[in-house]
Amino acid sequence: MTTRPRKAAPKRPARARSPTAASPAIESIPLPVGSKGHPAIGLGLWGLGRWTAEDEARTKASAARAYERGIRWFDTAEVYGGGRSERVLGDVLRRTSDAGPEAFVVTKVSWEHLRPTQVRAALVGSLGRLGRASVDLYLVHAPDPHVPLAETMGALEQLWKEGKVGAVGVSNFSVEQLEEASRHLAETRIVVNQVRYNLFARDEAEPVRDYCRSHGILLEAYTPLARGLLRGRYLDGRRIPADVRKFAHRLFEPDRLPEILERGRALRDLAVSADVPLASIALHWLRERGAAPVFGASRPEQVDENLAAWQVRPPARVLAAADRIAKGVRA
Ligand SMILES: NC(=O)c1ccc[n+]([C@@H]2O[C@H](COP(=O)([O-])OP(=O)(O)OC[C@H]3O[C@@H](n4cnc5c(N)ncnc54)[C@H](OP(=O)(O)O)[C@@H]3O)[C@@H](O)[C@H]2O)c1
């Protein structure tokens, strides 16, 4: 385990666990740096970029429900809603008396703020919106080819030494970028790479998966439910909204869509025959690959449904069949 050379963030007083914290039990994945384990599943607060007052209220209600139901990992970023996402999360956690020690808060510095002074200023802004003295994990949202990683990683390491971030990670990094970034950390190391990963989107994750595993880097999987498709949405001809299409990274493009929907329906049939929710297959397929899913939810009921799905672990043969179906391997 890597430890800070100087005194880390002050120890927090032990407090009683909230009565809801134990339900449902979410396991914790040990990290090589930082004082907390990383929850195996979390809630992301990007909100699909929808930030009207009504959306904000729904996102807030979803985050509050997630906390109540035992979710502790919350993923946000300075760019989400121009800071609104961090503010919403800060509000929700402030209302919960045990949220300080219990929450596992992850935020990200924008790809537009990767110079050292910008990184520090970005974190100060995020901490202000979150209402916290530190975050558990601070990620580089995506690399900027115009800014040397030496500068960015040096700045992150300094913030880690100061105890303002519990651990350092990255997002959307290739193996080459992970190697390069790691070279510029002297006393700490990268603990997470957050990438798009689901049954229908493997291009970014699979090339980095082995590297991450062999270097003790946890793969956080974003878009684990393929924007609801892997919960059964859109499979029966329901119109796919423009904003869902826009951010879906080729998933819903006309040349792929008919095949994706056909495979989605075959996955749903598999789930029915195995008597498990389709989302259980999607989430546990990731888990089996060593990835920790961070799902989105625009309403509290989706949090409930996704947590219920997490509680059902499909048999390995079902996950293997799902893998083949999603890849288009015919029996
Ligand atoms: N690092 C990065 O570059 C990056 C990029 C993207 C995302 N992320 C992070 O990953 C998080 C999750 O990403 P995502 O939103 O793409 O993931 P996702 O979980 O695949 O999609 C979330 C959407 O799926 C639908 N959904 C979720 N649960 C549902 C349910 N039970 N029933 C029906 N529909 C359901 C909802 O759509 P509706 O809202 O339409 O109902 C929800 O907004 C983000 O919030 C963010 O924190 C990171």
The ligand as an SDF file (V2000), in Angstrom:
LIG
                    3D

 48 52  0  0  0  0  0  0  0  0999 V2000
  -15.6600    9.5240  -17.6300 N   0  0  0  0  0  0  0  0  0  0  0  0
  -16.4580    9.7820  -18.6420 C   0  0  0  0  0  0  0  0  0  0  0  0
  -16.0450   10.2850  -19.6940 O   0  0  0  0  0  0  0  0  0  0  0  0
  -17.9160    9.4510  -18.5090 C   0  0  0  0  0  0  0  0  0  0  0  0
  -18.7540    9.4440  -19.6350 C   0  0  0  0  0  0  0  0  0  0  0  0
  -20.1040    9.0980  -19.4660 C   0  0  0  0  0  0  0  0  0  0  0  0
  -20.5940    8.7900  -18.2030 C   0  0  0  0  0  0  0  0  0  0  0  0
  -19.7480    8.8400  -17.1260 N   0  0  0  0  0  0  0  0  0  0  0  0
  -20.2390    8.5520  -15.7540 C   0  0  0  0  0  0  0  0  0  0  0  0
  -20.9650    7.3420  -15.7490 O   0  0  0  0  0  0  0  0  0  0  0  0
  -22.2860    7.5610  -15.2560 C   0  0  0  0  0  0  0  0  0  0  0  0
  -23.2550    6.6060  -15.9030 C   0  0  0  0  0  0  0  0  0  0  0  0
  -23.2290    6.7830  -17.3110 O   0  0  0  0  0  0  0  0  0  0  0  0
  -24.5420    6.6340  -18.1750 P   0  0  0  0  0  0  0  0  0  0  0  0
  -25.5630    7.5700  -17.6910 O   0  0  0  0  0  0  0  0  0  0  0  0
  -24.1240    6.6870  -19.5800 O   0  0  0  0  0  0  0  0  0  0  0  0
  -24.9150    5.1040  -17.7610 O   0  0  0  0  0  0  0  0  0  0  0  0
  -26.1230    4.1090  -17.9610 P   0  0  0  0  0  0  0  0  0  0  0  0
  -26.3930    3.5790  -16.6080 O   0  0  0  0  0  0  0  0  0  0  0  0
  -25.7860    3.1490  -19.0350 O   0  0  0  0  0  0  0  0  0  0  0  0
  -27.3410    4.9800  -18.4710 O   0  0  0  0  0  0  0  0  0  0  0  0
  -28.1290    5.7160  -17.5700 C   0  0  0  0  0  0  0  0  0  0  0  0
  -29.4880    5.9580  -18.1950 C   0  0  0  0  0  0  0  0  0  0  0  0
  -30.1050    4.7050  -18.4450 O   0  0  0  0  0  0  0  0  0  0  0  0
  -31.4700    4.7810  -18.1330 C   0  0  0  0  0  0  0  0  0  0  0  0
  -31.7250    3.8900  -17.0010 N   0  0  0  0  0  0  0  0  0  0  0  0
  -30.9670    3.6550  -15.9000 C   0  0  0  0  0  0  0  0  0  0  0  0
  -31.5580    2.7850  -15.0870 N   0  0  0  0  0  0  0  0  0  0  0  0
  -32.7370    2.4480  -15.6670 C   0  0  0  0  0  0  0  0  0  0  0  0
  -33.7830    1.5920  -15.3050 C   0  0  0  0  0  0  0  0  0  0  0  0
  -33.7490    0.8950  -14.1730 N   0  0  0  0  0  0  0  0  0  0  0  0
  -34.8420    1.5120  -16.1500 N   0  0  0  0  0  0  0  0  0  0  0  0
  -34.8770    2.2000  -17.2910 C   0  0  0  0  0  0  0  0  0  0  0  0
  -33.9130    3.0430  -17.6880 N   0  0  0  0  0  0  0  0  0  0  0  0
  -32.8430    3.1520  -16.8900 C   0  0  0  0  0  0  0  0  0  0  0  0
  -31.7650    6.2270  -17.7200 C   0  0  0  0  0  0  0  0  0  0  0  0
  -32.1550    6.9150  -18.8890 O   0  0  0  0  0  0  0  0  0  0  0  0
  -33.2340    8.1050  -18.8160 P   0  0  0  0  0  0  0  0  0  0  0  0
  -32.5720    9.1810  -18.0200 O   0  0  0  0  0  0  0  0  0  0  0  0
  -33.4000    8.4540  -20.2510 O   0  0  0  0  0  0  0  0  0  0  0  0
  -34.4440    7.5630  -18.1300 O   0  0  0  0  0  0  0  0  0  0  0  0
  -30.4150    6.6880  -17.2430 C   0  0  0  0  0  0  0  0  0  0  0  0
  -30.2270    8.0760  -17.3470 O   0  0  0  0  0  0  0  0  0  0  0  0
  -22.5400    9.0400  -15.5590 C   0  0  0  0  0  0  0  0  0  0  0  0
  -23.5580    9.5820  -14.7280 O   0  0  0  0  0  0  0  0  0  0  0  0
  -21.1970    9.6250  -15.2470 C   0  0  0  0  0  0  0  0  0  0  0  0
  -21.0490    9.7930  -13.8480 O   0  0  0  0  0  0  0  0  0  0  0  0
  -18.4290    9.1340  -17.2590 C   0  0  0  0  0  0  0  0  0  0  0  0
  1  2  1  0
  2  3  2  0
  2  4  1  0
  4  5  1  0
  4 48  2  0
  5  6  2  0
  6  7  1  0
  7  8  2  0
  8  9  1  0
  8 48  1  0
  9 10  1  0
  9 46  1  0
 10 11  1  0
 11 12  1  0
 11 44  1  0
 12 13  1  0
 13 14  1  0
 14 15  2  0
 14 16  1  0
 14 17  1  0
 17 18  1  0
 18 19  2  0
 18 20  1  0
 18 21  1  0
 21 22  1  0
 22 23  1  0
 23 24  1  0
 23 42  1  0
 24 25  1  0
 25 26  1  0
 25 36  1  0
 26 27  1  0
 26 35  1  0
 27 28  2  0
 28 29  1  0
 29 30  1  0
 29 35  2  0
 30 31  1  0
 30 32  2  0
 32 33  1  0
 33 34  2  0
 34 35  1  0
 36 37  1  0
 36 42  1  0
 37 38  1  0
 38 39  2  0
 38 40  1  0
 38 41  1  0
 42 43  1  0
 44 45  1  0
 44 46  1  0
 46 47  1  0
M  CHG  2   8   1  16  -1
M  END
$$$$
